[in-house]
Amino acid sequence: MAIAMASFSLRPSHDWSLPKNLDITHKRRLLIAIVFVIISVLRWNRDLNSISSNGAPIPSVAANSASLPSSALPLATAAYAVSITNCSPKLSARLFDAAAVLRRSIQLNSWPLHPESRYAARFYAFTQKPKDNLDPAKVDRCYQILSLAGWEMLPQDPPLYNSLIKEPAGSILKMGIGSDGCCGSQELIKLATYKLTEHEMAVHLDLDTLVINPLDELFNVMHFGSHTDEGRKARVQLGEVAAPTYLNRRMTGNPSTPGNNMNATELLANITVDAYFTKDYNMIVPGQQSQRVGVQGGFLVVRPSSTIYTHLINLVYSGEFYGGFDARTSGWHKSGYGRHIWGSMTIQGLMAYYFDVEQLEHSVELNRCRYNNIADNARVSSFARNPKFPRGTLLPFARNASNPRYNFDDKQCRDGRDSCDETNCQRFPLEKARVLHYTYCKNPWKCNGCEYLETYKEPMCYAMIREWFRVRSTLPGEGNRTLDGVKGNEKGPVTIIHKDGEVELTQGNCYKEFYLGYCLEYASYVPMTQQQLS
């Protein structure tokens, strides 16, 4: 992205010489501070200029409006963590690319590279400790790759010893947790984020995510007290990005029912936030299940605490999880956070119970389109009988009233509310998003076809994929891609999704437009050259 730098005259119009009454020690300190700021500006300007294959700047989704860092020093350093539950060959094949691009996206949206961020970033990766006390740097391929990609490695003991889980009458946890969700009890490794206690705030992200704007609006609430001007301003802003379902739950006890006696600003005026999260409404059936929805495990922001970490592990060891899909008396402590939730026994269900039941006043559900956007439809579609079946809203030019295959409609809101347009992620402006998550859209390096157009999900996914490759192009040695070897139809359909959520259909080679030369054709990905990143 091109950065506009002011031109400076070699003959200043003002006297910028150092005051004569400063002693030599103070003059040296002041000169060092000035040099530090200049170097930071130059490094920031260099790193943010991402050049496309034809030499023209590739515009970022979030165009930076300032040309200088906001301060010489950050307010705090946020921890960013990823985790590996099982280092499979399939995972390790693309792990470097995923880890390098995610890390770069965080750098570009943190101090000092982003002009509007006041929080620095430090990067951690959790892996399982090898058996027999072997050196992970020698035997763990994922450890080696993540270290190469610039992550600080923190090998972990098993998060849980299943044999120690208690078995109160009716409990099914000990029997079922090993095969629950994606990864069984191994997914609880994500809880190690709470152990990063040298940091004021810590973010855990899945490796198929991308940060495209700073997270300062969240960090400010954690950093500044509600009695300060900055703290009050931050809490007003939090009311604008909190999930409507969270505000409803706080006001009325029902996430589907809005309150009338208080607004978001009043509700959050004095809040102390210890966690932020989003929920996965695509994994439940609207109705009773909308009352108790699982956490989406790809995005968590917490205030590190050894006490909370121990408490959560002890919750699991208690064995207080009971069978059932009724979303009423099943699950954790018979609270309704039960088997209807994917991963109910681990992160998705455990953290939903903890945030909603035990820590509701200090844990904030965020608008998932802003903080964990997967380009999903906020409503159930008539396309399939199964209400869990995800389907985007049909594009106007794709509708064919004579063919049921292309004549479906949106129905009720997945979160149980009457209106849910503000969480319609398939049409949410990317300029307002903070974190993208490539689940529904599939990983960019798969190089899927890009000419398929039926719902609003496709144009949104293509825009999200382009942003991933834009970030890749800013890494060392990655900005010199050419489009010469790219195949595809030069007059094929290409979509542009505008800020208002409407889609414009044009012509062009979608592999060039969205994959920026890093996909030569369908399923033909050009991997990164693995090198040590600092």
ZIRA-V625920 format. One record per residue. N is the residue number from 0. RES is the residue in one small letter. PHI is phi in radians with two decimals (none if undefined). D_CENTER is the distance of its C-alpha to the mean C-alpha in whole Angstrom. Layout:
n/res/phi/d_center
N/RES/PHI/D_CENTER
N/RES/PHI/D_CENTER
This chain:
n/res/phi/d_center
0/m/none/22
1/a/-1.26/25
2/i/-1.96/26
3/a/-1.39/29
4/m/-1.88/31
5/a/-1.21/34
6/s/-1.51/37
7/f/-2.06/39
8/s/-1.33/43
9/l/-1.31/45
10/r/-2.06/47
11/p/-1.15/45
12/s/-1.45/47
13/h/-2.09/46
14/d/-1.45/48
15/w/-1.76/44
16/s/-1.21/46
17/l/-1.22/46
18/p/-0.98/48
19/k/-1.26/51
20/n/-1.48/51
21/l/-1.43/48
22/d/-1.32/49
23/i/-1.12/48
24/t/-1.16/45
25/h/-1.17/44
26/k/-1.09/44
27/r/-1.10/42
28/r/-1.09/39
29/l/-1.15/39
30/l/-1.13/39
31/i/-1.08/37
32/a/-1.09/34
33/i/-1.12/35
34/v/-1.07/35
35/f/-1.06/31
36/v/-1.12/30
37/i/-1.09/31
38/i/-1.10/30
39/s/-1.07/26
40/v/-1.11/27
41/l/-1.13/28
42/r/-1.12/26
43/w/-1.11/23
44/n/-1.14/25
45/r/-1.13/25
46/d/-1.27/22
47/l/-1.53/20
48/n/-1.48/23
49/s/-1.66/22
50/i/-1.87/25
51/s/-1.40/25
52/s/-1.14/27
53/n/-1.75/30
54/g/1.62/30
55/a/-1.57/28
56/p/-1.08/25
57/i/-1.60/22
58/p/-1.20/21
59/s/-1.35/17
60/v/-1.04/15
61/a/-1.86/15
62/a/-1.23/19
63/n/-1.29/20
64/s/-1.64/23
65/a/-1.94/24
66/s/-2.04/26
67/l/-2.32/26
68/p/-1.04/24
69/s/-1.29/24
70/s/-2.73/25
71/a/-1.32/27
72/l/-2.28/25
73/p/-1.34/22
74/l/-1.23/22
75/a/-2.85/20
76/t/-1.95/18
77/a/-1.50/14
78/a/-1.51/14
79/y/-2.10/11
80/a/-2.25/11
81/v/-2.24/11
82/s/-2.52/14
83/i/-2.13/17
84/t/-1.65/19
85/n/-2.71/21
86/c/-1.50/22
87/s/-1.48/23
88/p/-1.01/25
89/k/-1.10/22
90/l/-1.18/19
91/s/-1.14/21
92/a/-1.09/22
93/r/-2.10/19
94/l/-1.13/17
95/f/-1.06/18
96/d/-1.06/17
97/a/-1.09/13
98/a/-1.21/13
99/a/-1.19/15
100/v/-1.23/13
101/l/-1.06/10
102/r/-1.06/12
103/r/-1.10/13
104/s/-1.10/11
105/i/-1.22/10
106/q/-1.01/14
107/l/-1.14/14
108/n/-2.07/12
109/s/-2.28/14
110/w/-1.16/18
111/p/-1.74/20
112/l/-1.31/19
113/h/-1.65/17
114/p/-1.17/20
115/e/-1.87/19
116/s/-1.70/17
117/r/-2.03/19
118/y/-2.18/17
119/a/-1.40/17
120/a/-2.30/15
121/r/-2.32/16
122/f/-2.02/15
123/y/-2.27/15
124/a/-2.34/16
125/f/-1.69/17
126/t/-2.26/20
127/q/-1.35/23
128/k/-1.15/26
129/p/-1.13/29
130/k/-1.26/32
131/d/1.10/35
132/n/0.99/33
133/l/-1.26/33
134/d/-1.32/31
135/p/-1.07/28
136/a/-1.13/28
137/k/-1.81/31
138/v/-2.04/30
139/d/-1.83/26
140/r/-1.10/25
141/c/-1.16/21
142/y/-1.00/22
143/q/-1.08/24
144/i/-1.19/21
145/l/-1.13/18
146/s/-1.11/21
147/l/-1.09/22
148/a/-1.40/19
149/g/1.74/19
150/w/-1.67/17
151/e/-1.42/19
152/m/-1.52/20
153/l/-2.29/21
154/p/-1.06/23
155/q/-2.07/23
156/d/-1.17/26
157/p/-0.92/25
158/p/-1.14/23
159/l/-2.69/26
160/y/-1.87/29
161/n/-0.97/30
162/s/-1.15/34
163/l/-1.61/33
164/i/-1.22/32
165/k/-1.28/34
166/e/-2.28/36
167/p/-1.09/37
168/a/-0.96/39
169/g/1.58/37
170/s/-1.21/34
171/i/-2.12/32
172/l/-1.17/29
173/k/-1.04/31
174/m/-1.32/32
175/g/-1.88/29
176/i/-1.16/26
177/g/-1.10/27
178/s/-2.06/26
179/d/-1.40/23
180/g/1.07/20
181/c/-1.35/19
182/c/-2.41/20
183/g/1.10/22
184/s/-1.15/22
185/q/-1.11/21
186/e/-1.18/17
187/l/-1.17/18
188/i/-1.03/18
189/k/-1.08/14
190/l/-1.15/17
191/a/-1.05/18
192/t/-1.00/15
193/y/-1.19/17
194/k/-1.54/20
195/l/-1.47/19
196/t/-1.32/21
197/e/-1.37/22
198/h/-1.94/19
199/e/-1.32/19
200/m/-2.54/15
201/a/-2.44/13
202/v/-2.03/9
203/h/-1.89/8
204/l/-2.21/6
205/d/-1.23/7
206/l/-1.25/9
207/d/-1.72/9
208/t/-2.03/5
209/l/-2.60/6
210/v/-1.64/6
211/i/-2.11/9
212/n/-2.65/10
213/p/-1.08/11
214/l/-1.76/10
215/d/-0.99/14
216/e/-1.08/14
217/l/-1.44/13
218/f/-1.09/14
219/n/-1.05/18
220/v/-1.16/18
221/m/-1.31/18
222/h/-1.51/20
223/f/-1.74/23
224/g/-1.22/25
225/s/-1.19/26
226/h/-1.50/29
227/t/-1.64/28
228/d/-1.06/28
229/e/-1.14/25
230/g/-1.16/24
231/r/-1.14/25
232/k/-1.08/23
233/a/-1.12/20
234/r/-1.31/21
235/v/-1.12/22
236/q/-1.15/19
237/l/-1.06/17
238/g/-1.08/19
239/e/-1.47/18
240/v/-1.97/14
241/a/-1.17/15
242/a/-1.16/15
243/p/-0.97/19
244/t/-1.13/19
245/y/-1.19/19
246/l/-1.05/21
247/n/-1.09/24
248/r/-1.06/23
249/r/-1.18/24
250/m/-1.47/27
251/t/-2.13/29
252/g/1.46/27
253/n/-2.23/26
254/p/-1.12/23
255/s/-1.62/25
256/t/-1.97/27
257/p/-1.27/27
258/g/-1.72/29
259/n/-2.05/32
260/n/-1.66/33
261/m/-2.70/30
262/n/-1.77/27
263/a/-1.11/24
264/t/-1.09/25
265/e/-1.16/28
266/l/-1.10/26
267/l/-1.77/23
268/a/-1.00/26
269/n/-2.05/26
270/i/-1.20/23
271/t/-1.89/22
272/v/-1.73/18
273/d/-1.91/17
274/a/-2.83/14
275/y/-2.19/11
276/f/-2.80/10
277/t/-2.20/10
278/k/-2.08/12
279/d/-1.88/13
280/y/-1.33/16
281/n/-1.33/17
282/m/-1.80/18
283/i/-2.26/21
284/v/-1.64/24
285/p/-0.94/25
286/g/2.22/27
287/q/-1.03/28
288/q/-1.15/25
289/s/-1.16/23
290/q/-1.32/24
291/r/-2.39/22
292/v/-1.91/19
293/g/-1.27/16
294/v/-1.23/13
295/q/-1.43/10
296/g/-1.30/10
297/g/-1.46/7
298/f/-2.55/5
299/l/-2.46/8
300/v/-2.15/10
301/v/-2.35/13
302/r/-1.62/17
303/p/-0.96/18
304/s/-2.83/21
305/s/-1.14/24
306/t/-1.14/25
307/i/-1.17/22
308/y/-1.00/22
309/t/-1.10/25
310/h/-1.09/25
311/l/-1.15/23
312/i/-1.11/24
313/n/-1.17/28
314/l/-1.03/26
315/v/-1.20/26
316/y/-1.12/29
317/s/-1.15/31
318/g/1.29/31
319/e/-1.37/30
320/f/-2.37/29
321/y/-2.18/31
322/g/-1.19/31
323/g/2.23/31
324/f/-2.08/29
325/d/-1.41/30
326/a/1.04/27
327/r/-2.21/30
328/t/-2.10/32
329/s/-1.74/30
330/g/1.32/27
331/w/-1.12/26
332/h/0.87/29
333/k/0.97/30
334/s/-1.58/28
335/g/1.77/27
336/y/-1.51/24
337/g/-2.07/25
338/r/-1.22/25
339/h/-1.19/24
340/i/-1.63/21
341/w/-1.16/19
342/g/1.27/19
343/s/-1.09/21
344/m/-1.54/22
345/t/-2.09/19
346/i/-1.07/16
347/q/-1.09/15
348/g/-1.50/19
349/l/-1.04/20
350/m/-1.26/17
351/a/-1.10/17
352/y/-1.08/21
353/y/-1.11/20
354/f/-1.21/18
355/d/-1.42/20
356/v/-1.77/24
357/e/-1.52/24
358/q/-2.30/22
359/l/-1.02/21
360/e/-1.38/23
361/h/-2.21/20
362/s/-2.25/17
363/v/-1.99/15
364/e/-1.33/13
365/l/-1.79/11
366/n/-1.06/12
367/r/-1.19/9
368/c/-1.24/10
369/r/-1.48/9
370/y/-2.03/6
371/n/-2.87/5
372/n/-1.32/8
373/i/-1.99/10
374/a/1.17/13
375/d/-1.64/15
376/n/-1.49/18
377/a/-1.25/18
378/r/-2.08/22
379/v/-1.30/24
380/s/-1.78/26
381/s/-1.34/29
382/f/-1.06/29
383/a/-2.31/29
384/r/-1.24/30
385/n/-1.27/28
386/p/-1.15/25
387/k/-1.39/23
388/f/-1.17/23
389/p/-1.34/20
390/r/-2.63/22
391/g/-1.26/21
392/t/-1.31/23
393/l/-1.09/26
394/l/-1.20/27
395/p/-0.98/30
396/f/-1.36/32
397/a/-1.68/31
398/r/-1.25/33
399/n/-2.40/36
400/a/-1.09/38
401/s/-1.54/40
402/n/-2.21/38
403/p/-0.97/36
404/r/-1.09/33
405/y/-2.18/32
406/n/-2.61/33
407/f/-1.90/31
408/d/-2.36/29
409/d/-1.43/26
410/k/-2.06/28
411/q/-1.27/26
412/c/-1.17/23
413/r/-1.15/21
414/d/-1.57/20
415/g/1.54/24
416/r/-1.43/24
417/d/-1.32/27
418/s/-2.27/25
419/c/-2.53/21
420/d/-1.09/21
421/e/-1.27/18
422/t/-2.05/16
423/n/-1.54/17
424/c/-1.17/14
425/q/-1.15/16
426/r/-2.23/18
427/f/-1.40/15
428/p/-1.06/16
429/l/-1.09/13
430/e/-1.06/15
431/k/-1.65/13
432/a/-1.36/10
433/r/-2.01/7
434/v/-2.30/4
435/l/-1.84/5
436/h/-2.35/6
437/y/-1.61/10
438/t/-1.72/11
439/y/-1.12/14
440/c/-1.41/14
441/k/1.27/15
442/n/-1.13/14
443/p/-0.99/15
444/w/-1.27/18
445/k/-1.26/20
446/c/0.93/21
447/n/-1.18/22
448/g/-1.01/24
449/c/-2.23/23
450/e/-1.80/27
451/y/-1.30/26
452/l/-2.43/26
453/e/-2.47/26
454/t/-2.19/23
455/y/-1.16/21
456/k/-1.05/18
457/e/-1.12/20
458/p/-1.03/20
459/m/-1.15/16
460/c/-1.10/15
461/y/-1.09/17
462/a/-1.15/16
463/m/-1.16/12
464/i/-1.13/14
465/r/-1.03/16
466/e/-1.15/14
467/w/-1.09/13
468/f/-1.24/16
469/r/-1.07/17
470/v/-1.14/15
471/r/-0.98/17
472/s/-1.14/20
473/t/-1.58/19
474/l/-1.36/20
475/p/-0.98/23
476/g/1.39/26
477/e/-1.88/23
478/g/-1.66/24
479/n/-1.95/28
480/r/-1.20/27
481/t/-1.94/30
482/l/-1.76/30
483/d/-1.07/33
484/g/-1.58/32
485/v/-1.37/30
486/k/-1.67/32
487/g/2.14/31
488/n/-1.47/33
489/e/-1.22/33
490/k/-2.06/34
491/g/-1.33/32
492/p/-1.28/29
493/v/-2.26/26
494/t/-1.94/24
495/i/-2.17/23
496/i/-1.71/21
497/h/-1.55/22
498/k/-1.05/20
499/d/-1.47/23
500/g/1.51/21
501/e/-1.48/24
502/v/-1.96/24
503/e/-1.85/27
504/l/-1.81/29
505/t/-2.28/30
506/q/-1.99/31
507/g/2.78/30
508/n/-1.64/29
509/c/-1.15/26
510/y/-1.17/25
511/k/-1.32/26
512/e/-1.23/24
513/f/-1.81/20
514/y/-1.77/21
515/l/0.96/23
516/g/1.60/25
517/y/-1.58/23
518/c/-2.12/24
519/l/-1.36/28
520/e/-2.95/28
521/y/-0.99/26
522/a/1.02/25
523/s/-2.12/26
524/y/-1.56/23
525/v/-1.71/24
526/p/-1.24/23
527/m/-1.27/22
528/t/-1.41/25
529/q/-1.28/24
530/q/-2.60/25
531/q/-1.23/24
532/l/-1.79/22
533/s/-1.93/22
